[in-house]
């Protein structure tokens, strides 16, 4: 189980600091969680990002008139 440590953690096999995310056996994780020495890190796969729709620029009547005037002048 993956947990995030709230305090320093040390065993003969490994050492970790507060804030580290470590993978430990479930029984050991349960003890750390009950003592509030760690919190569970959810096992989530990253979701693909959805594209954000961009708003189309609004054309006001005055903008449209300016465009047509420019076209007429160019011709």
N, C-alpha and C positions, 0 to 999 in steps of 0.2 A: 504494500500500500504506500502511496506517495503522501508525504506529510511535509508541512513547512514548520520548521522549528521556531519556537518562541524564545528558547534559551540555548546555551551551548550544550552540546551532546557529545559524549565520549564513551566508547567501549574499547576493548582490546583490539577489535577488528577495524573500527573506523572512528573518525572524529569529525564533527561538523559544528558550524557556528550558528548563532541565532539568525533567522532569515533564510537559511539554506533549505532547499527542497531535496529531500532524500527519500530513497525507497527502502523500507524496512519490512520485516515479516509482520503479518497481521496481528499476532499476539503482542509483539513489542509495540506496534503502533497503537493498539488499544490502550496499553498502559500509559503511553505518553499522552494520548488524547484525554484519558480520564484525569490525569494529573495536570491537565491544561499546560503541558509543556510544548504542545504542538497543535496544529490545526490541519484538517484534511485538505488536500489539493485535489479538486475534481479531475478525473481522467476524461478530458474532452478532446476531441479532434478539432482542430481549427476549422471553423465554418468558412466556406468560400465567400469572398466579399462580393456583394451585389453592387453593380454600378449604380451610381446616384444619378437620377435623371436631372438634367440641367434645364432650367426654364428658358423658353425662347424669348428673345428680346421683343418687347412690345413696340409696335410701330404706331405712333400717334398720327392723327391726320395732318398735323403741321409737318412732321417728318416726311410724310408721303408727298406733300406739296413741294417741299424743297427738292426732293429727288426728281419729280417730274419737271420742275422748272430748270434744274441743271441739265437734264436731258434735252430739253427744248433749246436751251442756249447753245449746247454743244453742236446741235444739228445745224 
